[in-house]
Amino acid sequence: MRKKGEELLLFLFTASVYCFICFYLPYKYPELPKSLSVSVEAVIPGGVSARGAAEIIAKAGAVNDAGELARAMAEIGIDRRLKPGLYSLYKSTPAGVARQLARAKPTANRVTLIPGFRYKRVAALFGSSAEGESYLNAAIEDAENFPPAVREWLPRKKEERLIFLLPETYFLAPGPQAAAEFVRRASALWYERVGASIAPGTTPGEVMKSGILASLVEGEAKAADERPVLAGIFLKRLEKNMRLQSCATVIYAWDERNIKKSRLSYRDLEIDSPYNTYISGGLPPGPICVPSEDSWKSALSPKESDYLFFFAGGDGRHIFSKSYEEHLAKQRKLGL
């Protein structure tokens, strides 16, 4: 009897230690080292709901019940401030995992879309030339990655869809899904700050015209206060059937041939390209870069003025003129 009693006590002690280590400690101290708990990884994309994040974490194996985890996240307020990224979590109770999420510092990639970027530069944000371009191609060709209101405006060419992405810094969960997450978030932000102000009933062609104009403004202007003026000049030139004569379009035309130009000669202006607005009338056939929010707003609300000509001064700003004679006189005065 005594031996059986000792065996029973030993069994109860062992069971208690097991339960303490496997269940209580992970619940009470979710940051326990891996030697005491099972570690899993879960990638939480940006913009996902608390319930969606809980389902991802449950699928990864950190908890058994996604609903309980979502409720535990709400109780401690982590449901509204969960950051996107890669989480390393220890298997625990819903409450224990929720506390881990509150304390965790997820791994996230910082991706900055800069105004003026072209397709290859954007693709390079997601890997080497071939890899990054394949990821971006798949992400941007999928219309489901854009807000429903934007989908009817999407052009057929993937390169032209860049105008619906807003330049900003985005923190993305690492992995092959990063490009798709980027397109979803950048296009959602574009619609929030720009697209929502476009009048209902505006046709896709009209939206594209504004996007092309915004890209020209982006390519020409450095000073924010000049952008609406430049947009107004371009539109006035179109009304008068004048060539736009944008140097930014010529630089783009050379870039299409993989020739980089920072300064243009008169001979450079003769390049045979539909994007060369020195020899081709009207707007170019597509946007030349990713426009900033300011350039978009300038294209949608241009400033009327008496100016019809401009050229870049030495300080990065433009010098405007009302007539061609005035334009030439100002250039001569500066020795240009």
Solvent accessible surface area in square Angstrom, and as a share of the most:
residue,aa,sasa,rsa
1,M,195,0.87
2,R,199,0.73
3,K,144,0.61
4,K,144,0.61
5,G,30,0.29
6,E,96,0.43
7,E,94,0.42
8,L,104,0.51
9,L,121,0.60
10,L,116,0.58
11,F,131,0.54
12,L,91,0.45
13,F,135,0.56
14,T,79,0.46
15,A,35,0.27
16,S,66,0.43
17,V,57,0.33
18,Y,126,0.48
19,C,66,0.40
20,F,100,0.42
21,I,58,0.29
22,C,54,0.32
23,F,122,0.51
24,Y,103,0.39
25,L,25,0.12
26,P,3,0.02
27,Y,86,0.33
28,K,97,0.41
29,Y,103,0.39
30,P,1,0.01
31,E,99,0.44
32,L,24,0.12
33,P,75,0.47
34,K,134,0.57
35,S,101,0.65
36,L,68,0.34
37,S,18,0.11
38,V,94,0.54
39,S,38,0.25
40,V,25,0.15
41,E,114,0.51
42,A,4,0.03
43,V,48,0.28
44,I,2,0.01
45,P,31,0.20
46,G,15,0.15
47,G,86,0.83
48,V,52,0.30
49,S,70,0.45
50,A,23,0.18
51,R,122,0.44
52,G,16,0.15
53,A,0,0.00
54,A,0,0.00
55,E,84,0.38
56,I,53,0.27
57,I,0,0.00
58,A,23,0.18
59,K,185,0.79
60,A,36,0.28
61,G,29,0.27
62,A,0,0.00
63,V,5,0.03
64,N,146,0.75
65,D,66,0.34
66,A,15,0.12
67,G,7,0.07
68,E,77,0.34
69,L,0,0.00
70,A,17,0.13
71,R,134,0.49
72,A,11,0.09
73,M,0,0.00
74,A,55,0.43
75,E,149,0.67
76,I,71,0.36
77,G,30,0.29
78,I,6,0.03
79,D,39,0.20
80,R,223,0.81
81,R,136,0.50
82,L,36,0.18
83,K,136,0.58
84,P,26,0.16
85,G,0,0.00
86,L,47,0.23
87,Y,5,0.02
88,S,66,0.43
89,L,1,0.00
90,Y,39,0.15
91,K,91,0.38
92,S,20,0.13
93,T,46,0.27
94,P,36,0.23
95,A,32,0.25
96,G,0,0.00
97,V,0,0.00
98,A,1,0.01
99,R,58,0.21
100,Q,14,0.06
101,L,4,0.02
102,A,40,0.31
103,R,137,0.50
104,A,36,0.28
105,K,193,0.82
106,P,30,0.19
107,T,79,0.46
108,A,38,0.30
109,N,66,0.34
110,R,169,0.62
111,V,10,0.06
112,T,48,0.28
113,L,2,0.01
114,I,85,0.43
115,P,53,0.33
116,G,31,0.30
117,F,18,0.07
118,R,61,0.22
119,Y,19,0.07
120,K,135,0.57
121,R,138,0.50
122,V,0,0.00
123,A,3,0.02
124,A,61,0.47
125,L,56,0.28
126,F,24,0.10
127,G,29,0.28
128,S,74,0.47
129,S,93,0.60
130,A,81,0.63
131,E,82,0.37
132,G,0,0.00
133,E,54,0.24
134,S,61,0.39
135,Y,73,0.28
136,L,0,0.00
137,N,37,0.19
138,A,68,0.53
139,A,4,0.03
140,I,0,0.00
141,E,101,0.45
142,D,63,0.33
143,A,37,0.29
144,E,118,0.53
145,N,12,0.06
146,F,3,0.01
147,P,23,0.14
148,P,101,0.63
149,A,36,0.28
150,V,0,0.00
151,R,80,0.29
152,E,119,0.53
153,W,21,0.08
154,L,26,0.13
155,P,22,0.14
156,R,203,0.74
157,K,100,0.42
158,K,46,0.20
159,E,78,0.35
160,E,24,0.11
161,R,31,0.11
162,L,6,0.03
163,I,1,0.00
164,F,0,0.00
165,L,1,0.00
166,L,1,0.01
167,P,19,0.12
168,E,66,0.30
169,T,39,0.23
170,Y,8,0.03
171,F,97,0.41
172,L,0,0.00
173,A,0,0.00
174,P,29,0.19
175,G,40,0.38
176,P,99,0.62
177,Q,60,0.27
178,A,10,0.08
179,A,3,0.02
180,A,23,0.18
181,E,1,0.00
182,F,0,0.00
183,V,0,0.00
184,R,96,0.35
185,R,67,0.24
186,A,0,0.00
187,S,0,0.00
188,A,49,0.38
189,L,32,0.16
190,W,0,0.00
191,Y,66,0.25
192,E,124,0.56
193,R,98,0.36
194,V,1,0.00
195,G,2,0.02
196,A,62,0.48
197,S,88,0.57
198,I,18,0.09
199,A,64,0.50
200,P,137,0.86
201,G,78,0.75
202,T,31,0.18
203,T,67,0.39
204,P,64,0.40
205,G,50,0.48
206,E,93,0.42
207,V,2,0.01
208,M,28,0.13
209,K,95,0.40
210,S,21,0.14
211,G,0,0.00
212,I,10,0.05
213,L,4,0.02
214,A,0,0.00
215,S,0,0.00
216,L,0,0.00
217,V,0,0.00
218,E,21,0.09
219,G,40,0.38
220,E,26,0.12
221,A,6,0.05
222,K,162,0.69
223,A,17,0.13
224,A,62,0.48
225,D,91,0.47
226,E,4,0.02
227,R,26,0.10
228,P,37,0.23
229,V,18,0.10
230,L,0,0.00
231,A,0,0.00
232,G,11,0.11
233,I,1,0.00
234,F,0,0.00
235,L,41,0.20
236,K,48,0.20
237,R,10,0.04
238,L,38,0.19
239,E,141,0.63
240,K,114,0.48
241,N,143,0.73
242,M,52,0.23
243,R,122,0.45
244,L,1,0.01
245,Q,78,0.35
246,S,0,0.00
247,C,54,0.33
248,A,7,0.06
249,T,0,0.00
250,V,0,0.00
251,I,48,0.25
252,Y,27,0.10
253,A,2,0.02
254,W,41,0.14
255,D,24,0.12
256,E,104,0.47
257,R,123,0.45
258,N,116,0.59
259,I,74,0.37
260,K,164,0.70
261,K,58,0.24
262,S,108,0.69
263,R,212,0.77
264,L,48,0.24
265,S,58,0.37
266,Y,189,0.72
267,R,199,0.72
268,D,15,0.08
269,L,29,0.15
270,E,122,0.55
271,I,8,0.04
272,D,115,0.60
273,S,15,0.10
274,P,84,0.53
275,Y,35,0.13
276,N,0,0.00
277,T,1,0.00
278,Y,46,0.18
279,I,72,0.37
280,S,31,0.20
281,G,57,0.55
282,G,29,0.28
283,L,41,0.20
284,P,3,0.02
285,P,74,0.47
286,G,0,0.00
287,P,14,0.09
288,I,3,0.01
289,C,9,0.06
290,V,0,0.00
291,P,1,0.01
292,S,14,0.09
293,E,43,0.19
294,D,73,0.38
295,S,0,0.00
296,W,1,0.00
297,K,95,0.40
298,S,6,0.04
299,A,7,0.06
300,L,61,0.30
301,S,80,0.52
302,P,48,0.30
303,K,116,0.49
304,E,165,0.74
305,S,32,0.21
306,D,100,0.52
307,Y,73,0.28
308,L,24,0.12
309,F,23,0.10
310,F,30,0.12
311,F,20,0.08
312,A,63,0.48
313,G,14,0.13
314,G,93,0.90
315,D,114,0.59
316,G,24,0.23
317,R,100,0.37
318,H,17,0.07
319,I,51,0.26
320,F,30,0.12
321,S,0,0.00
322,K,117,0.50
323,S,44,0.28
324,Y,114,0.43
325,E,123,0.55
326,E,57,0.26
327,H,21,0.09
328,L,59,0.29
329,A,45,0.35
330,K,60,0.25
331,Q,43,0.19
332,R,162,0.59
333,K,177,0.75
334,L,95,0.47
335,G,67,0.64
336,L,128,0.63
